[in-house]
Amino acid sequence: MMANLFDQFMSPTFLGLPLILIAMTLPWAMYPSPASRWLNSRMIMLQSWLFNRYTHQLLLPVNTKGHKWALILTSLMTFLITLNVMGLLPYTFTPTTQLSLNMGLALPFWLATVLVGLRNQPTASLSHLLPEGTPVPLIPILIIIETISLFIRPLALGVRLTANLTAGHLLIHLIASTVMVLAPMMTTMALLTAVVLILLMILEIAVAVIQAYVFVLLLTLYLQENV
């Protein structure tokens, strides 16, 4: 039972070849490409409006120097939202439930923000390791604690995204299995459980979007500390 429960998080393979790359790149084909016409379709206009809105929200805590990151942060958020939401469809695979993928996204972006700060303002970046007015006996301890918290940031980014999506998928799987078991014996209870399942699906769609937003928002806050 437990093996079957967690089989949904295994990377799919075909003839021994992992299909995670296809699972990561195929959803991009669903986005309409802007045309050179004066008037675009409603879908393209809605897509452009959404991009403008959440780019504006992401860059609110960042000063003007950090606006150069707008394209890559918006692309990352679009990428995460697409993978998270598409993974809720039946018979699909969610790459963002893999800790290795999430760490592969979190670590380079976090490291880039740290390197930008060390290059542009090394004194201000290193000053975050020691709060102002710290008593002298506590200086070594606080430096060690702040250094550990700094290096834990990419791990927290990756684990947060993985844990939230994995928990949601497991809960959906368990409630859907309950509906299938109750349907032949207790129809009323099965219908009530199905209503709970529908509400949970709506909640998981919101969680998929919010987790992608939180992931990128924390990166923008890290960027703000270093620019």
C-alpha positions as CSV (number, residue, x, y, z in Angstrom):
1,M,0.0,0.0,0.0
2,M,2.7,2.5,1.0
3,A,4.8,1.6,-2.1
4,N,1.8,2.3,-4.4
5,L,1.1,5.5,-2.5
6,F,4.5,6.9,-3.2
7,D,4.9,5.5,-6.7
8,Q,3.3,8.7,-8.1
9,F,6.4,10.6,-7.2
10,M,8.8,8.4,-9.1
11,S,10.2,9.9,-12.3
12,P,8.5,8.2,-15.3
13,T,10.7,6.4,-17.7
14,F,10.3,5.0,-21.3
15,L,12.7,2.3,-22.5
16,G,14.9,3.1,-19.6
17,L,15.1,6.8,-20.4
18,P,13.8,9.4,-17.9
19,L,10.9,11.5,-19.1
20,I,11.3,14.3,-16.6
21,L,12.8,16.6,-19.3
22,I,9.6,16.2,-21.4
23,A,7.5,16.7,-18.4
24,M,9.4,20.0,-17.7
25,T,9.4,21.4,-21.3
26,L,6.1,20.2,-22.7
27,P,3.8,22.6,-20.7
28,W,5.6,25.6,-22.3
29,A,4.0,24.6,-25.7
30,M,0.6,25.5,-24.2
31,Y,1.5,29.2,-23.9
32,P,0.4,31.2,-27.0
33,S,3.1,33.2,-28.7
34,P,2.4,37.0,-29.4
35,A,1.9,37.7,-33.0
36,S,3.0,40.8,-35.0
37,R,-0.6,41.9,-35.6
38,W,-1.9,45.1,-34.1
39,L,-4.6,43.2,-32.2
40,N,-3.9,40.0,-30.4
41,S,-6.3,37.3,-29.2
42,R,-8.0,37.5,-25.8
43,M,-5.8,34.7,-24.5
44,I,-2.6,36.6,-25.4
45,M,-4.0,39.8,-23.8
46,L,-4.9,37.9,-20.6
47,Q,-1.4,36.2,-20.5
48,S,0.3,39.6,-20.9
49,W,-1.9,41.2,-18.2
50,L,-1.1,38.3,-15.8
51,F,2.7,38.6,-16.6
52,N,2.6,42.4,-15.9
53,R,0.6,42.0,-12.7
54,Y,2.8,39.4,-11.0
55,T,6.0,41.0,-12.3
56,H,4.9,44.2,-10.6
57,Q,4.1,42.4,-7.4
58,L,7.5,40.5,-7.4
59,L,9.5,43.7,-7.9
60,L,7.8,45.8,-5.2
61,P,10.3,45.0,-2.5
62,V,13.3,45.4,-4.8
63,N,15.0,48.7,-5.7
64,T,15.7,49.9,-9.2
65,K,19.1,48.0,-9.4
66,G,17.3,44.7,-8.9
67,H,14.8,45.3,-11.8
68,K,17.4,43.8,-14.1
69,W,16.3,40.5,-12.7
70,A,12.7,41.0,-13.8
71,L,12.8,38.7,-16.8
72,I,14.4,35.7,-15.1
73,L,12.3,36.0,-12.0
74,T,9.1,36.2,-14.1
75,S,10.2,33.3,-16.2
76,L,10.9,31.2,-13.1
77,M,7.5,31.9,-11.6
78,T,5.7,31.1,-14.8
79,F,7.7,27.9,-15.0
80,L,6.9,26.8,-11.4
81,I,3.2,27.7,-11.7
82,T,2.9,25.7,-14.9
83,L,4.5,22.6,-13.5
84,N,2.6,22.8,-10.2
85,V,-0.8,23.2,-11.8
86,M,-0.3,20.8,-14.6
87,G,0.8,18.2,-12.1
88,L,-2.7,18.2,-10.6
89,L,-4.2,16.7,-13.8
90,P,-4.8,13.0,-13.8
91,Y,-2.0,10.7,-15.1
92,T,0.5,13.4,-15.1
93,F,3.9,13.8,-13.3
94,T,4.8,16.8,-11.2
95,P,8.6,17.5,-11.5
96,T,8.5,20.0,-8.6
97,T,7.7,17.1,-6.1
98,Q,11.4,16.1,-6.7
99,L,13.7,17.7,-4.1
100,S,16.6,17.4,-6.5
101,L,14.9,19.6,-9.1
102,N,13.8,22.2,-6.5
103,M,17.3,22.3,-5.0
104,G,18.7,22.6,-8.5
105,L,16.6,25.8,-8.9
106,A,17.0,27.2,-5.4
107,L,20.8,26.8,-5.0
108,P,22.0,28.6,-8.2
109,F,19.5,31.5,-7.7
110,W,20.4,31.9,-4.0
111,L,24.1,31.7,-4.8
112,A,23.7,34.3,-7.6
113,T,22.1,36.8,-5.1
114,V,25.0,36.3,-2.6
115,L,27.6,36.7,-5.3
116,V,26.0,39.9,-6.6
117,G,26.0,41.3,-3.1
118,L,29.7,40.4,-2.5
119,R,30.7,41.9,-5.8
120,N,28.7,45.2,-5.5
121,Q,28.7,45.9,-1.8
122,P,30.8,43.4,0.1
123,T,30.8,45.4,3.4
124,A,27.0,45.7,3.5
125,S,26.5,42.0,2.6
126,L,28.9,40.8,5.3
127,S,27.3,43.2,7.8
128,H,24.2,41.0,7.8
129,L,26.2,38.3,9.7
130,L,26.6,40.6,12.7
131,P,23.7,42.8,13.9
132,E,24.6,46.3,15.1
133,G,25.2,46.7,18.8
134,T,26.0,43.1,19.5
135,P,27.9,42.5,22.8
136,V,31.5,41.5,22.3
137,P,31.2,38.0,24.0
138,L,28.3,37.1,21.6
139,I,30.0,38.1,18.4
140,P,31.5,34.7,17.5
141,I,28.3,32.8,18.3
142,L,26.1,35.2,16.3
143,I,28.4,35.1,13.3
144,I,28.2,31.3,13.4
145,I,24.4,31.3,13.7
146,E,23.9,33.9,11.0
147,T,26.3,32.0,8.7
148,I,24.3,28.8,9.2
149,S,21.0,30.5,8.6
150,L,22.4,32.0,5.4
151,F,23.4,28.6,4.0
152,I,20.1,27.0,5.1
153,R,18.2,29.4,2.9
154,P,18.4,27.4,-0.4
155,L,17.6,24.2,1.5
156,A,14.5,25.8,3.0
157,L,13.4,27.0,-0.4
158,G,13.6,23.6,-1.9
159,V,12.2,21.6,1.0
160,R,9.2,24.0,1.4
161,L,8.1,23.7,-2.2
162,T,8.7,19.9,-2.2
163,A,6.9,19.3,1.1
164,N,3.8,21.4,0.3
165,L,3.2,19.8,-3.1
166,T,4.0,16.3,-1.9
167,A,1.6,16.6,1.0
168,G,-1.2,17.9,-1.3
169,H,-0.8,15.1,-3.8
170,L,-0.8,12.4,-1.0
171,L,-4.0,13.9,0.5
172,I,-5.7,13.9,-2.8
173,H,-4.7,10.4,-3.5
174,L,-5.9,9.2,-0.1
175,I,-9.3,10.9,-0.4
176,A,-9.8,9.7,-3.9
177,S,-9.1,6.2,-2.8
178,T,-11.6,6.6,0.0
179,V,-14.3,7.7,-2.5
180,M,-13.6,4.6,-4.6
181,V,-13.9,2.3,-1.6
182,L,-17.1,3.9,-0.2
183,A,-18.9,4.2,-3.5
184,P,-20.2,0.6,-3.6
185,M,-21.1,0.4,0.1
186,M,-22.1,3.9,1.3
187,T,-23.2,6.1,-1.5
188,T,-24.1,9.1,0.6
189,M,-20.7,9.1,2.4
190,A,-18.9,8.7,-0.9
191,L,-20.7,11.7,-2.4
192,L,-19.8,13.8,0.7
193,T,-16.2,12.7,0.4
194,A,-16.3,13.5,-3.3
195,V,-17.4,17.1,-2.4
196,V,-14.5,17.3,0.0
197,L,-12.2,16.1,-2.7
198,I,-13.4,18.8,-5.1
199,L,-12.9,21.5,-2.5
200,L,-9.4,20.1,-1.8
201,M,-8.6,20.2,-5.5
202,I,-9.5,23.9,-5.6
203,L,-7.3,24.4,-2.5
204,E,-4.4,22.6,-4.1
205,I,-4.6,24.8,-7.2
206,A,-4.3,27.8,-5.0
207,V,-1.5,26.2,-3.1
208,A,0.3,25.4,-6.4
209,V,0.2,29.1,-7.4
210,I,1.0,30.4,-3.9
211,Q,4.0,28.1,-3.4
212,A,5.5,29.2,-6.8
213,Y,4.9,32.9,-5.7
214,V,6.5,32.4,-2.3
215,F,9.5,30.6,-3.8
216,V,10.2,33.5,-6.2
217,L,9.2,36.2,-3.6
218,L,11.8,34.9,-1.1
219,L,14.4,35.0,-3.9
220,T,13.5,38.7,-4.5
221,L,13.9,39.4,-0.8
222,Y,17.3,37.8,-0.8
223,L,18.2,39.9,-3.9
224,Q,17.0,43.0,-2.1
225,E,19.5,42.4,0.7
226,N,22.4,42.3,-1.7
227,V,21.6,45.1,-4.2
